[in-house]
Every structure is written in structure tokens, then in C-alpha cells.
Amino acid sequence: MNLDELKKSMSTLDDVLAQKSNGPINFSTATCDSAQSRVAKLYRNGILNCSVLAVVFIILWISGTDQSSFPLAMKGFLGIFMAAAAIVYMLLYRAINKIKPATSTPMQMMKQVASLRLYTLVAEIFFAIVLAVFFTIFLSNLWTLGSYTFWLVAGALLVSLIIAFIMLPKKIRDFRELTAVD
């Protein structure tokens, strides 16, 4: 890029930055409220699912039933991990309920939604990494015991991933609609 092209690009950028929007930002409260209720429902489902799984795996861990296909240490890890995930979803649920589209200023609401998006993204990525490591160890353990159980669990994981990827655009839409503008 030569100097003339750079000057032209900079002047175009200056023109764009100089334009100010004098109109106020008005959120579509109906869209924001419905998106907020859908996201809150996702968090409630996460709390419920993780809590039930945590109780089941902690009971199995405490009872001491050890099997070669699913060792006691894995049950303990999964129980503690699911309890921690339930707590994280509780915190995210509290954060979504603090957002008030009708009464918050646009800057306040944008900040709260951006923080919620960031926290959710970080939590989901962390959960995915931990579960990937767990299932790598678990599937390698199953492979040594027999290929039939390995393929059965691997197929169930594949179906779960397909369902998660199908539901992903809906979740993205819900988070995008949290700040829907009229």
C-alpha cells in the first residue's frame, strides 16, 4: 500500500468516525425480555441437570462401588465437577436476573450483557475442555475392556455433540436478542 492509498483510507475512517448518531438507543423490551427468559431457562436447566448428576455421582463415589469400566476416582471427579458446574450456572442465572431491560440505561445494559456473554463463553469453554479430557481418559479405559462398550459410548457422545451444534445457533440468537434495538 502506498502513501496515497493510506491517506485516502485514513480520511475515509475520519469521516466515518466524525459522524455521530444523535438519536437515543431504545431497546425492544419485549424482545429483550423474551430472550432473557429463554437464557434464564437454559441456565435453570443447566442447574437442574448438573445438580442431579452431581448427586448421583457423589452417591456412587461415597458408596464405594468400584467397577473396572468406571473407576471410583472418575465417579468422584465427575460428581465434584458437576457440582461446580451447577454452582457456575447458579451464578450465571443470578447475573441474567440482574439485567433489567426496561429500567437500565443502554450503557449499563450493554455492559451487563457483555459481561454475561463473556462469563458464559469462558465457563462453556472450560467445561468443554474438562469434559474432553475426562472422556478421553474414560474412552481409553473402555477400549481396554472391550470395543463394544467403547463404540456405544462414542456413538452417544457423537449424538450429543450433533444435538449441541444444532442448538448452538438458537443460543447465539438468544444472546444477540438480549440487546435488540427498536
ZICORVEN-V553879 format. One record per residue. SS is DSSP state (a for helix, b for strand, c for the rest). OMEGA is omega in radians with two decimals (none if undefined). NEAR is the number of other C-alpha atoms within 8 Angstrom. Layout:
SS/OMEGA/NEAR
SS/OMEGA/NEAR
//
This chain:
c/3.13/4
c/-3.03/5
a/-3.13/6
a/3.12/6
a/3.11/8
a/3.11/9
a/3.14/8
a/3.12/8
a/3.14/8
a/3.13/8
a/3.07/8
a/3.11/8
a/3.10/8
a/3.12/8
a/-3.14/8
a/-3.13/7
a/-3.13/7
a/3.13/6
c/-3.13/6
c/3.06/5
c/-3.11/5
c/-3.11/4
c/3.12/4
c/3.09/5
c/3.11/6
c/3.12/7
b/3.03/11
c/-3.01/10
a/3.13/8
a/3.13/6
a/-3.14/10
a/-3.14/14
a/3.14/10
a/3.07/8
a/3.12/12
a/3.13/11
a/3.10/8
a/3.11/9
a/3.10/12
a/3.10/11
a/3.08/8
a/3.13/8
a/3.10/12
a/3.09/11
a/3.09/8
a/3.10/10
a/-3.10/13
a/-3.11/9
a/-3.12/9
a/3.13/12
a/3.13/11
a/3.13/8
a/3.12/10
a/3.14/14
a/-3.13/10
a/-3.08/9
a/3.08/12
a/3.07/12
a/3.10/8
a/-3.14/11
a/-3.12/13
a/-3.12/6
a/3.06/6
c/3.09/7
c/-3.08/7
c/3.08/7
c/-3.13/7
c/-3.14/5
c/-3.13/7
c/-3.04/9
c/-3.10/9
a/-3.13/12
a/3.12/7
a/3.10/8
a/3.12/13
a/3.12/11
a/-3.11/8
a/3.09/10
a/3.14/15
a/3.12/10
a/3.14/9
a/3.07/12
a/3.10/12
a/3.11/8
a/3.10/11
a/3.12/14
a/3.11/9
a/3.10/9
a/3.06/12
a/3.11/11
a/3.10/8
a/3.10/12
a/3.08/11
a/-3.14/8
a/-3.14/9
a/3.14/11
a/3.11/8
a/3.14/6
c/3.14/10
c/-3.09/8
c/-3.06/10
c/-3.02/5
c/-3.11/5
c/3.01/9
c/-3.11/6
a/-3.13/9
a/3.13/6
a/-3.10/8
a/3.11/13
a/3.12/9
a/-3.14/8
a/-3.14/9
a/3.11/11
a/3.10/8
a/3.12/8
a/3.10/11
a/-3.14/9
a/-3.13/8
a/3.12/9
a/3.14/9
a/3.13/8
a/-3.14/8
a/-3.11/9
a/3.10/8
a/3.11/8
a/3.12/8
a/-3.13/9
a/3.14/8
a/-3.14/8
a/3.13/8
a/3.08/8
a/3.10/8
a/-3.14/8
a/-3.09/8
a/3.02/8
a/3.11/8
a/-3.11/8
a/-3.13/9
a/3.08/11
a/3.07/8
a/3.12/9
a/-3.12/12
a/3.13/10
a/-3.13/7
a/-3.14/7
c/-3.06/8
a/-3.11/9
a/-3.14/6
a/3.09/9
a/-3.10/11
a/3.09/8
a/3.12/8
a/3.12/9
a/3.09/9
a/3.10/8
a/3.09/8
a/3.12/8
a/3.09/8
a/3.11/8
a/3.12/8
a/3.12/8
a/3.11/8
a/3.13/8
a/3.13/8
a/3.06/8
a/-3.11/7
a/-3.08/8
a/3.13/8
a/3.10/8
a/3.11/7
a/3.11/9
a/3.11/8
a/-3.14/8
a/3.13/12
a/3.12/11
a/-3.12/8
a/3.07/10
c/3.13/12
c/3.14/12
c/-3.11/10
b/3.10/7
c/none/5
//
